Every structure is written in structure tokens, then in C-alpha cells.
Amino acid sequence: MGAAVPKQFLPLHGKPVLTYTLETFLKAFNDLEIILVIAADYLEMARAIIQTLDGSERILLTEGGQTRFHSVKKGVQHIGQPSIVFIHDAVRCLLSANLIHRCYEMALEHGNAIPAVQAVDSVRIETIHGNESLNRAQVKLIQTPQTFQSEVIKAAFEQEYDPAFTDEASLVERLGVKINLVDGELTNIKITRPFDILIAEKILQENHFI
């Protein structure tokens, strides 16, 4: 993004990106508790955002680690009683409560739920021999919240770190657990580049979030 602060703190129609994410989860379930994992240098900035929210008492703020794996592991360590755990990218601020509920129901029944959308572009994969085409009908683009029964995700994080763990689904899959996909949302974009901010603003306007 090339910004002075991490993407989750960038302004989006007058509010930090992170605010939209937290508000959606807080409103999805009135007993949902949030473990917010933030880099050490930005804990105070995050704390100031939390204080503006209804339901702030349901948010626990904790320091992150060197990688996504280590940050999520730190968050998972704060899970107490058996529960359904949503692991979500803070910069996916446009998810709906409906998606959260659908992930919850599938994880409750099947142990996990990973939102995904169908690839629409042609896809090629790099190999040692060059590159080759893939059948895009078989390609799914993975989103968050990646959702698990707590005992499943806790067991997954007892494994040693491996750079091949690009998300929590790959970590759980290493245990031999079947991964269950649930329909994601095209608007559940990950804000990564300046252009994504423009898209997010338009989606907010169309959905009357502002």
C-alpha cells in the first residue's frame, strides 16, 4: 500500500478500516468475543479505536508475532472454553453478518468452514518446466473468516511453524482434517492496494454502510 500506517488503520469514509471489521463481528452475535492481534507499535492506536465502539468490553487486545502463524497462535492461546473460532483478516472490512453466520453453522456441524469464491480469470501455475494452464472451474479463491471448532484450531497450532502454512486451513489440513468450503462473498475483498480503497468506498456507498 505504501502508507505510513498498516492497512487496517487507513481511513475509509472517515473511519479506520479496522472499525468496520470490528463492528460487523460485534453485531453478528451479541455474545461474540474478539481477540484483536496487533503489532506492538500499533497497540495504542488500536486501543483508541476500540474505545469508540459499542461492545468494546468484548474485545481483548494482544500483541502479535513475526508472521501470520505466530500472530494467530498468540491469539488462539487466549481461547478458554470450547467455542467456534473465527480467524479473520482485519482488512477484509466488508464481510457481512450473513457470511459469519453461515461459517458458524457449517463449523458447528462439520468442524470447520472456509469461505471461498470461484476463480473467474484464466489461471496458470509456474512449474520447473515453465508454466501450465489450470482448469479454473476447479480453482477456488480463499477468504476469511476461516472458522473452526476451538479444539481443532488449538491442536493445529501445536505443530511447528512451516512456511508452507499460508493460512489456517493449510495448518488444519496438515493434521489430516478435511477442509469444508462455504460460499464466500465477492465484496469480501482484502484491502491490499490503493485501488482496493476505491472499490471499498464504492461498495460501502452501494450498501448504505455510510
C-alpha atoms as one frame of an Amber mdcrd trajectory, in Angstrom:
protein
   0.000   0.000   0.000   2.935   2.344   0.638   1.117   4.086   3.500   2.585
   5.431   6.745   0.472   3.040   8.846  -0.686  -0.569   8.375  -3.647  -1.010
   6.041  -6.159  -1.727   8.816  -5.663   1.814  10.145  -6.183   3.623   6.847
  -9.237   5.915   6.679 -12.268   4.665   4.776 -15.097   7.187   4.596 -13.895
   8.845   7.774 -13.380   5.693   9.847 -10.388   3.337  10.085 -10.727   0.139
   8.052 -10.440  -1.821  11.301 -13.532  -0.147  12.733 -15.820  -1.634  10.070
 -14.419  -5.119  10.674 -14.844  -4.975  14.431 -18.347  -3.510  14.215 -19.552
  -6.274  11.900 -18.341  -9.036  14.207 -19.687  -7.346  17.344 -23.119  -7.011
  15.748 -23.165 -10.548  14.306 -23.565 -12.205  17.728 -24.247 -10.388  20.974
 -22.059 -12.831  22.921 -19.157 -12.933  20.459 -15.777 -12.026  21.955 -12.906
 -10.669  19.867  -9.192 -11.279  20.341  -7.554  -8.476  18.360  -3.933  -9.241
  17.489  -1.910  -6.142  16.616   1.777  -5.392  16.063   3.417  -3.912  19.170
   3.988  -0.476  17.608   0.257  -0.031  16.943  -1.340  -1.309  20.151  -2.193
   2.186  21.358  -3.695   3.143  18.004  -5.872   0.022  18.141  -6.845   0.710
  21.752  -8.079   4.182  20.761 -10.293   2.633  18.060 -11.693   0.027  20.446
 -12.734   2.719  22.911 -15.058   4.250  20.296 -17.080   1.054  19.800 -20.256
  -0.218  21.390 -19.288  -3.589  22.815 -15.662  -2.594  23.436 -15.697  -4.651
  26.625 -15.902  -7.770  24.433 -12.555  -7.037  22.738  -9.247  -8.306  24.115
  -6.197  -6.593  22.622  -2.951  -8.553  22.406   0.434  -8.221  20.727   1.169
 -10.098  17.516   4.206 -12.054  16.349   6.684 -12.084  13.473   4.423 -13.895
  10.987   0.730 -14.571  10.497   1.259 -18.025  12.013   2.835 -16.630  15.170
   0.279 -13.834  15.496  -2.708 -16.155  15.189  -1.059 -18.619  17.558  -0.818
 -15.873  20.177  -4.495 -15.115  19.687  -5.521 -18.770  19.893  -3.726 -19.071
  23.228  -6.332 -16.736  24.734  -9.234 -19.053  23.865 -10.724 -20.539  27.014
 -13.896 -22.568  26.902 -14.898 -24.715  23.893 -16.203 -22.428  21.161 -16.389
 -21.635  17.471 -13.374 -19.565  16.448 -13.349 -17.110  13.527  -9.903 -16.118
  12.234 -10.271 -13.049  10.081  -8.095 -10.559   8.201  -8.700  -7.102   9.676
  -8.506  -5.572   6.204 -11.452  -7.649   4.937 -13.756  -4.995   6.344 -16.749
  -5.548   4.033 -17.826  -9.016   5.080 -21.460  -9.475   6.066 -23.030 -10.872
   9.215 -24.676 -13.432   6.935 -21.269 -14.848   5.971 -20.257 -15.006   9.628
 -23.456 -16.897  10.465 -23.026 -19.360   7.577 -19.435 -20.081   8.614 -20.607
 -20.599  12.183 -23.300 -23.108  11.221 -21.000 -25.160   9.000 -18.164 -25.198
  11.561 -20.610 -26.200  14.283 -21.733 -29.182  12.220 -18.564 -30.179  10.361
 -15.671 -28.819  12.446 -14.532 -26.056  10.098 -15.744 -23.686   7.391 -13.568
 -21.805   4.898 -15.209 -19.152   2.689 -14.194 -19.284  -0.967 -15.241 -17.806
  -4.298 -14.907 -19.224  -7.793 -11.956 -18.058  -9.914 -13.180 -16.166 -12.970
  -9.858 -15.419 -14.683  -7.817 -17.963 -16.593  -5.223 -19.470 -14.269  -1.701
 -20.694 -14.923   0.775 -22.225 -12.476   4.563 -21.847 -12.582   6.487 -25.138
 -12.607  10.131 -26.119 -13.022   9.291 -26.738 -16.682   7.743 -23.302 -17.276
   4.051 -22.723 -16.722   0.852 -24.573 -17.465  -2.847 -23.894 -17.569  -5.206
 -24.988 -14.794  -8.923 -25.658 -15.058 -10.324 -22.515 -13.465 -13.591 -24.330
 -12.695 -11.598 -26.251 -10.101  -9.863 -23.188  -8.639 -11.256 -21.525  -5.522
 -10.047 -18.218  -4.090  -9.914 -18.420  -0.323 -11.218 -15.722   2.007 -11.711
 -15.267   5.740 -13.162 -15.705   8.344 -11.660 -19.171   8.435 -13.780 -20.830
  11.076 -13.034 -23.794  13.329 -14.145 -25.615  16.422 -11.706 -24.469  19.081
 -10.249 -27.905  19.823  -9.380 -28.293  16.120  -7.545 -24.984  15.754  -5.786
 -25.362  19.099  -4.449 -28.753  18.047  -3.323 -27.318  14.718  -1.186 -24.670
  16.423   0.680 -27.290  18.418   2.542 -28.012  15.176   5.897 -26.431  14.429
   5.905 -23.455  12.078   6.257 -24.264   8.387   6.438 -21.541   5.680   4.018
 -23.696   3.680   1.280 -22.713   6.167  -0.187 -19.806   4.193  -3.431 -19.786
   6.172  -5.173 -21.644   8.986  -6.865 -24.087   6.589  -3.469 -25.354   5.411
  -2.419 -25.747   9.038  -5.508 -27.760   9.968  -5.284 -29.797   6.774  -1.788
 -30.925   7.820  -3.484 -32.758  10.697  -5.430 -34.828   8.170  -8.648 -32.898
   8.745 -10.979 -32.419   5.754 -11.482 -28.752   4.851 -15.058 -27.648   4.172
 -15.663 -24.739   1.790 -18.593 -22.366   2.152 -19.652 -19.774  -0.421 -17.762
 -16.542   0.186 -18.717 -13.054  -0.967 -17.374 -11.126  -3.955 -17.497  -7.962
  -1.852 -15.378  -9.540   0.889 -12.227  -8.067  -0.619  -8.839  -7.844   1.050
  -7.623  -4.252   1.023  -4.067  -4.547  -0.262  -3.513  -1.799  -2.861  -4.705
   1.821  -3.195  -7.205   0.718  -5.847  -8.868  -1.531  -3.265  -9.724   1.506
  -1.146 -11.647   2.972  -4.090 -13.545  -0.305  -4.550 -14.324  -0.489  -0.821
 -15.671   3.071  -0.822 -17.995   2.243  -3.710 -19.243  -0.932  -2.007 -19.935
   0.996   1.192 -21.909   3.587  -0.756 -23.941   0.961  -2.611 -24.733  -0.948
   0.595 -25.581   2.219   2.514 -22.997   1.450   5.202 -22.148   5.125   5.474
